[in-house]
Amino acid sequence: MCPARRDDRSAHPIQSAPPSRGRGSSSQEEEGSLMAAQSHEPVHPDPAPIRLPIQGELPSFAGATGWLNSPPLTEVRLRGRVVLVNFWTYTCINWLRQLPYLRAWAAKYAGQGLVVIGVHTPEFGFERDIDNVVRAVRQMKIEYPVAIDSDYAVWTAFGNLYWPALYFGDADGLLRQRHFGEGKYELSEKVIQQLLADAGSTNTGRGLASVDARGAEAPADWASLRSQETYLGYARTQGFASTGGVVPGKPHIYTAPLALKLNHWALSGDWTMTEQATALNAANGSIVCRFHARDLHLVMGPAVPGTSVRFRVLIDGQPPGAAGGADADNQGHGTATEQRLYQLVRQPGPVADHTFEITFLDPEVEAYALTFG
C-alpha cells in the first residue's frame, strides 16, 4: 500500500508524491536484492555463503522528524553494528504480517550486534499524527528504534518504493542487501547471521528465531486469495458499483446494487467520497463488497478523535458466527474507536466467494481501504 506502479499482496508500492500507500510485491529480481515473489514457500538453510555485493553506503537517517524508543541514530552511533532498516506504515497488512519476524530478530540478535530500525513513513493522512504512531508502537509491542519519517526524507534518501521494505547494512555502514514485500524470512535471517558473523560475532549459530504470528499478523492464505486491496477514496478506487458511480468531494445518497461481481464494492447511504477515504454523513450507511479470501480487513476510524462508531458486519446477509474477525463478535457487532486496520472476517473453513457488508450505526466514520489475506 507507494511511488511504483504495481499493487499486489506482498509489497505495497506508492502511486504519487505525497504518496498514497502502495503495498505491491515485485516478482522481478534485481542483482543483490531479495525481492518478494508470488511463491511464499520457505527457503531452507543453505550452508554456502550468500552473495552480498556492496550496494553503496547505507543512507542517512538525518531527515527523520523524530525518534521513538531511541535517541537519534547517526552514522557514528551505528558504526560497528549490523543494521536492518524496515520501512513501514502502521495500517499496512503486508507489513503487519512481517512484524512478528522483526520483533523476533530484534530480540534474538540485539546482543550480537544487530540494530533493527523501523522507519515509519505514512500513507494516509492520519498516519502522520505522531500520537497515532506512538499508540501503534505501544499496542504492537515494538521495542526497537523507530524513526518518524512524516516528510518522506528518509524514504527519499533510500530511494524506497515499497511497504514493507528491508535494507541490510553491514558493520562498516555499507548497504549489502534489500528485500521488498513479505516472505523469504529464512533467507533474510540468514543474511543477518552472515553479516553478524562477518562483523566478528561468534554466537549467531544457524538456528532460526521462534516466531509467534497471531490475529492480523498471521500469514495470509495465499492459495485461496483472489481479492486485492481496494481503496475507498476516489483517487485510487476500482470496482465501484453504486448506481450513478462516484460523486467526488460532495455529500451524496448512494445506492448499492442487489448483486455484486467478484472484487466490486458499493456504498449505501449518505457518504462523501474524498481522495483518500469515504466519510459517512448520517447513521446507517453501509459498505458492501464481493470478495474471495480467508480474511477481510478494513482501514477505518472515527472522523473525530476521541469518539467511537458502532458497526455491524454481515456475510451473505447473516451474522458471521465463527467467521468473525478479531474486531467483530460472532453476531458481527463491533466499535471503531481509533484510526487503524480492523480485522472483520477470518473464515475457519473452505474459502469461497462471499458478500461482505458493514453497516455503521453512527455517523462520522472514515473508511480508507479493504485488504485481504
DRENDO-742025 format. One line per 8 residues: number of its first residue (from 0); their letters; for each residue x, y, z of N, C-alpha, C. Coordinates in steps of 0.05 Angstrom, whole numbers. Layout:
NUM) A) X/Y/Z/X/Y/Z/X/Y/Z  ...
//
This chain:
0) MCPARRDD) 15/-9/0/0/0/0/22/13/0  49/65/-55/76/73/-52/88/84/-77  118/104/-88/116/110/-116/123/87/-134  109/67/-140/113/46/-161/86/43/-174  85/27/-195/60/25/-210/49/-3/-209  54/-17/-186/44/-44/-183/30/-46/-157  11/-64/-154/-3/-68/-129/-11/-97/-126  2/-112/-109/-8/-139/-103/-5/-144/-74
8) RSAHPIQS) -4/-170/-67/-8/-176/-39/17/-175/-23  41/-174/-33/65/-178/-17/80/-153/-11  82/-135/-29/94/-109/-22/76/-88/-33  78/-64/-23/57/-45/-29/71/-20/-41  68/-14/-67/82/8/-79/66/34/-78  79/57/-77/65/84/-77/57/93/-104  38/110/-106/28/119/-132/37/148/-138  39/165/-119/45/193/-124/58/205/-100
16) APPSRGRG) 68/230/-103/80/243/-80/65/269/-74  56/274/-49/60/255/-27/44/229/-32  56/206/-25/46/181/-34/21/172/-20  5/157/-33/-15/140/-21/-3/112/-19  -14/96/-3/0/71/3/3/54/-21  26/42/-25/30/22/-45/42/-2/-32  27/-23/-30/38/-47/-19/39/-66/-42  58/-63/-59/58/-80/-82/81/-99/-79
24) SSSQEEEG) 79/-123/-88/102/-140/-88/113/-141/-115  138/-146/-117/150/-147/-144/159/-176/-148  154/-186/-172/163/-213/-179/190/-212/-194  200/-188/-199/225/-186/-213/248/-188/-194  271/-196/-204/295/-198/-188/315/-176/-196  328/-164/-176/350/-145/-181/375/-157/-170  397/-152/-183/423/-163/-173/428/-152/-145  433/-170/-126/439/-162/-99/414/-155/-83
32) SLMAAQSH) 390/-161/-93/366/-155/-79/350/-181/-75  337/-183/-52/318/-204/-47/291/-193/-52  277/-200/-73/251/-189/-80/229/-209/-72  207/-199/-63/185/-216/-55/172/-228/-80  168/-254/-80/156/-268/-103/129/-277/-95  114/-287/-115/87/-297/-110/88/-322/-93  109/-338/-97/112/-362/-80/121/-355/-53  108/-365/-32/115/-360/-5/124/-385/9
40) EPVHPDPA) 136/-403/-5/147/-427/6/172/-420/22  178/-434/44/201/-428/60/227/-433/44  247/-417/50/273/-421/38/290/-437/59  299/-460/52/313/-477/71/342/-468/74  353/-470/98/380/-461/102/400/-474/83  419/-458/74/440/-467/56/467/-460/69  484/-480/74/510/-474/87/528/-456/71  523/-454/45/540/-437/28/535/-408/34
48) PIRLPIQG) 556/-391/34/552/-362/39/534/-350/18  518/-331/27/500/-316/9/517/-294/-4  513/-290/-29/528/-269/-43/516/-242/-35  532/-225/-23/522/-199/-13/540/-177/-24  536/-169/-49/553/-148/-61/549/-122/-47  569/-105/-47/566/-78/-36/549/-61/-55  528/-48/-44/510/-33/-60/511/-3/-53  534/5/-42/537/33/-35/535/36/-4
56) ELPSFAGA) 536/61/5/534/67/33/505/66/42  501/57/67/475/58/79/467/88/82  444/96/70/437/124/72/432/134/100  432/160/104/430/173/130/400/174/139  397/175/165/371/179/177/367/208/186  383/226/176/383/254/185/356/267/180  341/258/160/316/271/153/293/263/171  297/245/190/275/237/208/266/261/225
64) TGWLNSPP) 240/263/228/229/285/244/227/279/273  233/254/281/233/247/309/240/218/312  244/209/337/251/181/342/235/171/366  228/145/365/215/131/387/233/108/396  233/103/422/249/81/433/279/85/431  288/108/423/317/112/419/323/142/415  347/151/422/356/176/413/362/174/383  365/197/369/372/195/340/396/178/335
72) LTEVRLRG) 394/160/314/416/142/308/431/153/284  455/161/289/472/172/268/492/151/258  506/158/237/527/141/226/547/133/247  555/152/264/574/147/285/563/127/305  538/130/313/526/112/333/523/84/322  519/81/296/514/55/283/539/41/274  561/55/272/586/42/262/594/19/280  600/-3/267/606/-28/282/583/-46/287
80) RVVLVNFW) 558/-36/280/534/-52/284/522/-60/257  511/-84/256/496/-92/233/468/-79/235  458/-67/213/434/-52/214/413/-64/195  389/-68/205/366/-76/189/346/-54/190  341/-42/167/323/-19/164/297/-30/152  274/-23/165/248/-32/157/230/-8/152  221/-4/127/202/17/121/174/5/126  157/20/141/131/11/148/112/34/151
88) TYTCINWL) 86/27/151/65/46/159/44/29/173  33/39/195/21/20/214/-5/7/206  -18/17/184/-42/3/175/-37/-16/152  -12/-20/145/-6/-37/122/-7/-67/130  -26/-82/118/-29/-110/125/-4/-126/118  9/-119/96/33/-134/88/55/-130/108  58/-106/119/78/-102/140/69/-115/166  44/-114/173/35/-127/197/42/-157/198
96) RQLPYLRA) 41/-170/174/48/-198/173/78/-203/174  94/-182/169/123/-183/172/132/-177/200  116/-162/215/124/-152/242/133/-174/261  120/-197/263/129/-217/282/158/-225/278  167/-225/253/195/-232/247/214/-210/256  206/-185/252/223/-163/261/226/-163/291  204/-167/305/207/-169/335/226/-192/343  222/-215/330/238/-238/337/268/-233/331
104) WAAKYAGQ) 274/-222/308/302/-216/301/314/-196/320  299/-175/326/309/-154/344/316/-166/372  298/-184/382/303/-196/408/326/-216/408  328/-232/386/349/-253/386/377/-242/381  379/-222/364/406/-214/355/416/-187/366  400/-174/382/408/-147/393/435/-150/408  438/-171/424/462/-175/440/486/-183/423  481/-190/397/503/-198/380/512/-177/360
112) GLVVIGVH) 499/-153/362/508/-131/345/488/-121/325  463/-131/325/443/-123/306/426/-99/317  421/-79/300/403/-58/306/381/-58/285  356/-63/294/333/-61/276/322/-32/279  318/-19/256/307/8/256/282/8/239  259/14/251/235/17/236/231/46/228  229/51/202/224/78/191/195/80/185  180/95/201/151/98/196/146/121/177
120) TPEFGFER) 139/113/152/132/132/131/103/129/125  86/150/130/57/147/129/46/145/101  24/131/98/9/131/73/-15/150/75  -32/144/94/-56/161/98/-50/184/116  -67/205/114/-62/229/129/-61/225/159  -78/208/170/-79/204/199/-54/190/209  -39/176/191/-14/163/199/9/183/203  4/208/196/24/229/202/22/239/230
128) DIDNVVRA) 0/233/244/-5/242/271/13/226/290  32/240/303/52/226/319/38/211/342  16/221/353/2/207/374/-8/180/364  -18/179/340/-27/153/328/-4/134/325  20/144/317/43/126/314/52/116/341  53/134/361/61/126/388/43/104/398  17/108/394/-2/88/404/2/61/389  7/62/363/11/37/348/36/23/357
136) VRQMKIEY) 58/38/362/83/26/371/78/12/398  63/25/416/58/13/442/40/-12/439  18/-10/424/-1/-32/421/12/-56/407  30/-51/388/42/-72/373/68/-83/385  74/-73/409/97/-83/424/123/-80/408  127/-57/396/151/-52/381/171/-38/400  193/-52/406/212/-41/425/238/-32/412  242/-38/386/266/-29/373/263/0/364
144) PVAIDSDY) 284/14/357/282/43/350/264/47/325  249/69/327/232/77/305/238/106/297  245/110/272/249/137/261/223/147/249  214/171/256/190/182/246/197/197/220  185/188/198/192/199/171/168/211/158  154/229/172/130/241/162/134/258/137  158/268/132/164/284/109/176/269/86  178/242/89/189/225/68/219/230/62
152) AVWTAFGN) 233/243/80/261/249/75/278/223/75  274/206/95/289/181/96/281/162/73  256/161/68/245/145/45/260/154/19  262/180/15/275/191/-9/305/185/-9  318/187/14/346/182/16/352/153/8  335/135/15/339/106/8/329/100/-20  314/119/-33/302/113/-59/281/91/-57  268/90/-34/249/67/-29/223/71/-45
160) LYWPALYF) 210/49/-51/184/49/-65/163/32/-52  169/18/-30/151/-2/-21/147/-2/9  123/-10/17/117/-20/45/110/-49/42  121/-67/58/145/-63/73/170/-67/56  192/-56/66/218/-59/53/239/-63/74  258/-80/68/281/-85/86/307/-78/72  325/-64/86/351/-57/77/371/-67/98  391/-82/89/411/-94/107/438/-80/104
168) GDADGLLR) 447/-69/126/473/-55/126/493/-70/143  519/-69/134/539/-84/149/552/-66/170  571/-76/185/583/-62/207/601/-39/198  607/-37/172/622/-15/161/604/7/149  578/4/153/560/24/142/554/22/113  557/-2/102/553/-7/73/527/-23/69  512/-15/49/487/-29/42/494/-55/28  484/-78/38/492/-104/27/469/-120/16
176) QRHFGEGK) 445/-113/22/422/-129/13/396/-113/16  376/-120/0/349/-108/1/328/-129/-3  305/-125/9/283/-144/4/257/-128/6  239/-131/-14/214/-116/-16/191/-135/-13  174/-130/6/150/-146/10/152/-167/31  132/-183/33/131/-205/52/148/-229/41  151/-249/59/163/-274/50/193/-274/52  205/-298/45/234/-303/46/246/-296/73
184) YELSEKVI) 231/-303/94/241/-296/121/266/-312/129  267/-337/121/290/-353/128/315/-342/115  312/-335/90/335/-324/75/344/-297/87  324/-280/95/331/-254/107/346/-258/133  337/-278/149/351/-283/174/379/-294/169  383/-310/148/410/-319/142/428/-296/134  417/-276/120/432/-252/114/441/-238/140  423/-235/159/430/-223/184/453/-239/198
192) QQLLADAG) 450/-265/198/470/-282/211/497/-279/198  497/-278/171/523/-276/157/536/-249/162  520/-227/162/532/-201/167/542/-199/196  528/-211/215/538/-211/242/564/-227/244  565/-250/231/590/-266/232/613/-251/219  607/-237/197/628/-222/184/639/-200/202  621/-190/220/629/-168/238/643/-179/263  645/-206/265/660/-217/287/644/-231/308
200) STNTGRGL) 617/-233/305/601/-247/324/606/-277/322  608/-290/344/613/-319/345/590/-335/356  568/-321/361/545/-334/375/520/-336/358  521/-329/332/496/-328/317/485/-355/312  501/-375/307/491/-402/301/476/-402/275  462/-425/269/447/-427/244/418/-431/249  410/-433/275/382/-436/281/366/-410/275  340/-413/271/323/-390/265/307/-381/289
208) ASVDARGA) 301/-356/290/285/-345/312/257/-357/313  247/-360/337/220/-370/340/200/-347/337  180/-352/320/161/-331/313/133/-340/320  118/-322/334/90/-328/341/72/-307/328  60/-314/306/44/-295/290/14/-301/294  -1/-282/305/-29/-286/311/-46/-263/300  -72/-268/299/-90/-247/290/-84/-237/262  -84/-211/259/-78/-199/233/-49/-204/224
216) EAPADWAS) -32/-211/243/-3/-216/237/1/-244/226  -18/-261/227/-15/-288/216/-12/-288/186  4/-306/174/7/-306/145/-19/-308/130  -20/-296/107/-44/-298/90/-48/-327/80  -72/-333/73/-78/-358/59/-74/-353/29  -49/-354/21/-42/-346/-7/-55/-364/-28  -59/-389/-21/-70/-408/-41/-99/-401/-47  -113/-388/-29/-142/-383/-33/-147/-353/-39
224) LRSQETYL) -127/-337/-39/-131/-308/-41/-137/-300/-70  -160/-288/-75/-169/-279/-101/-177/-250/-102  -174/-236/-79/-182/-208/-77/-158/-191/-71  -157/-168/-84/-135/-149/-79/-145/-125/-63  -125/-111/-52/-131/-88/-36/-148/-68/-52  -168/-57/-39/-187/-39/-52/-188/-13/-37  -179/9/-50/-180/36/-38/-209/47/-40  -217/61/-19/-244/71/-18/-246/101/-23
232) GYARTQGF) -223/115/-27/-223/142/-36/-224/143/-67  -235/165/-78/-239/165/-107/-213/166/-123  -191/175/-111/-166/178/-127/-156/151/-137  -161/129/-122/-148/104/-129/-168/81/-130  -193/86/-126/-211/63/-123/-216/49/-150  -223/24/-149/-230/8/-172/-254/-9/-165  -270/-17/-185/-292/-35/-180/-315/-24/-165  -319/3/-166/-341/16/-152/-367/12/-167
240) ASTGGVVP) -388/2/-154/-412/-7/-168/-438/6/-159  -437/27/-142/-461/41/-134/-474/54/-159  -500/55/-159/-515/68/-181/-506/97/-185  -499/104/-210/-490/131/-216/-461/136/-213  -446/117/-201/-417/119/-199/-409/139/-177  -383/146/-178/-371/164/-158/-380/192/-161  -387/205/-139/-392/234/-138/-370/246/-120  -348/255/-132/-324/262/-116/-329/288/-100
248) GKPHIYTA) -321/287/-74/-319/310/-58/-345/323/-49  -368/310/-53/-394/322/-46/-411/301/-31  -427/309/-12/-446/291/0/-465/280/-21  -471/254/-19/-487/241/-39/-501/217/-27  -526/212/-34/-540/188/-26/-534/166/-46  -519/146/-37/-512/124/-55/-531/100/-51  -533/85/-72/-549/60/-71/-533/37/-81  -532/15/-66/-517/-9/-74/-535/-26/-91
256) PLALKLNH) -523/-39/-111/-539/-58/-128/-547/-83/-112  -566/-97/-123/-575/-121/-109/-554/-143/-108  -537/-144/-129/-516/-164/-130/-490/-151/-140  -468/-161/-131/-442/-150/-139/-425/-172/-153  -409/-164/-172/-389/-182/-184/-366/-185/-164  -351/-206/-167/-327/-210/-150/-308/-186/-152  -299/-177/-129/-280/-155/-127/-292/-128/-135  -318/-126/-133/-331/-100/-136/-342/-92/-109
264) WALSGDWT) -346/-66/-105/-356/-56/-80/-376/-33/-84  -391/-26/-63/-411/-5/-66/-417/7/-39  -429/31/-41/-439/46/-17/-469/46/-17  -480/48/7/-508/53/11/-511/73/33  -526/95/28/-530/115/48/-517/141/40  -515/159/60/-505/187/55/-475/188/61  -459/189/40/-430/189/42/-418/212/26  -393/219/34/-377/238/18/-351/224/11
272) MTEQATAL) -345/220/-14/-321/206/-23/-299/227/-28  -278/226/-12/-255/244/-16/-232/229/-31  -210/242/-35/-188/229/-50/-179/204/-35  -175/205/-9/-164/183/6/-184/165/19  -208/175/26/-227/160/42/-255/166/34  -273/149/45/-302/154/42/-313/159/70  -327/182/74/-336/190/100/-366/189/102  -376/178/124/-405/174/128/-417/200/141
280) NAANGSIV) -438/210/128/-451/235/138/-474/230/157  -488/207/154/-511/201/170/-511/172/178  -523/165/201/-522/138/211/-535/118/191  -527/93/195/-538/70/180/-529/70/151  -506/81/145/-494/77/119/-478/51/118  -476/39/94/-463/13/91/-442/13/69  -423/-5/72/-403/-12/52/-407/-41/46  -409/-48/20/-414/-76/12/-392/-83/-8
288) CRFHARDL) -382/-108/-6/-363/-117/-27/-366/-147/-30  -358/-157/-54/-358/-185/-60/-328/-193/-61  -321/-213/-45/-292/-220/-42/-288/-250/-41  -263/-257/-45/-255/-285/-43/-228/-286/-28  -229/-291/-2/-205/-291/15/-213/-302/42  -194/-313/56/-199/-322/83/-205/-298/102  -189/-277/99/-190/-254/117/-199/-229/102  -214/-212/116/-221/-186/106/-216/-165/128
296) HLVMGPAV) -202/-144/120/-196/-122/139/-206/-96/127  -211/-77/145/-219/-50/136/-203/-30/151  -189/-12/137/-175/10/149/-195/32/153  -200/40/178/-222/59/183/-218/71/211  -235/89/218/-236/101/245/-254/124/246  -260/134/271/-277/157/274/-264/182/261  -281/198/249/-271/223/237/-263/243/259  -275/241/283/-269/259/305/-253/243/326
304) PGTSVRFR) -228/250/331/-212/236/352/-227/236/379  -224/213/392/-236/211/419/-265/202/418  -277/199/395/-304/188/393/-304/159/384  -327/147/382/-329/119/373/-352/116/355  -351/95/338/-372/90/318/-378/60/320  -404/54/325/-413/26/326/-418/15/298  -413/-10/294/-418/-22/268/-428/-51/271  -439/-61/249/-446/-90/248/-438/-101/221
312) VLIDGQPP) -426/-125/222/-417/-139/198/-435/-163/192  -442/-166/166/-456/-190/157/-440/-203/134  -442/-229/132/-431/-244/110/-454/-259/96  -458/-252/71/-481/-263/56/-507/-258/70  -509/-235/83/-534/-227/96/-538/-239/124  -518/-254/134/-521/-267/160/-499/-259/179  -503/-260/205/-481/-255/224/-458/-274/218  -433/-265/223/-410/-281/215/-406/-306/231
320) GAAGGADA) -416/-308/256/-411/-331/272/-381/-336/276  -372/-360/271/-344/-367/275/-326/-353/255  -337/-341/234/-321/-327/214/-315/-298/221  -325/-289/244/-319/-262/253/-290/-258/259  -279/-235/251/-251/-228/257/-247/-219/285  -222/-211/291/-215/-203/318/-230/-179/328  -240/-162/309/-254/-137/317/-284/-138/313  -295/-162/309/-324/-165/307/-331/-190/322
328) DNQGHGTA) -353/-189/338/-361/-214/352/-377/-232/334  -387/-254/345/-400/-274/327/-426/-265/316  -437/-243/327/-461/-230/315/-454/-208/296  -428/-202/294/-418/-182/276/-416/-154/288  -421/-152/314/-421/-125/326/-392/-117/333  -386/-91/331/-360/-81/338/-362/-51/340  -340/-39/349/-338/-10/352/-311/0/343  -311/20/326/-287/33/316/-280/56/335
336) TEQRLYQL) -258/55/349/-250/74/369/-226/91/361  -212/82/340/-188/96/331/-183/89/302  -166/105/289/-160/100/260/-138/79/258  -146/56/248/-127/33/245/-139/13/227  -125/-10/224/-135/-33/210/-152/-50/228  -176/-57/220/-194/-74/236/-198/-100/221  -194/-122/235/-199/-149/223/-228/-156/228  -243/-159/207/-272/-163/209/-281/-191/201
344) VRQPGPVA) -265/-204/185/-271/-232/176/-246/-249/178  -249/-272/190/-229/-294/187/-244/-320/186  -246/-331/162/-262/-355/158/-247/-380/167  -260/-397/183/-247/-421/192/-248/-444/173  -265/-443/153/-269/-466/135/-260/-459/106  -269/-475/87/-261/-471/59/-269/-443/50  -252/-431/33/-256/-403/24/-271/-404/-3  -292/-387/-5/-308/-384/-29/-315/-355/-33
352) DHTFEITF) -329/-349/-54/-339/-321/-58/-360/-315/-37  -358/-292/-25/-378/-283/-6/-383/-253/-9  -407/-245/1/-413/-216/1/-410/-206/30  -393/-186/33/-388/-174/59/-404/-148/61  -416/-142/84/-430/-117/88/-424/-107/116  -416/-82/118/-413/-69/144/-431/-45/144  -448/-43/165/-466/-21/169/-458/-5/194  -455/21/191/-447/37/214/-471/49/227
360) LDPEVEAY) -474/44/253/-498/54/267/-495/83/276  -471/94/273/-466/122/280/-453/135/256  -456/162/253/-443/175/231/-414/182/237  -401/197/219/-374/207/222/-353/186/226  -354/166/208/-332/147/206/-319/151/179  -293/147/177/-278/148/152/-267/121/146  -272/111/121/-262/85/112/-243/89/89  -219/76/91/-197/82/73/-191/59/54
368) ALTFG) -191/34/63/-183/12/46/-192/-14/57  -200/-32/39/-206/-60/45/-181/-76/38  -172/-93/56/-149/-111/50/-156/-139/57  -142/-158/45/-150/-186/47/-125/-204/53  -131/-228/62/-109/-246/69/-118/-275/69
//
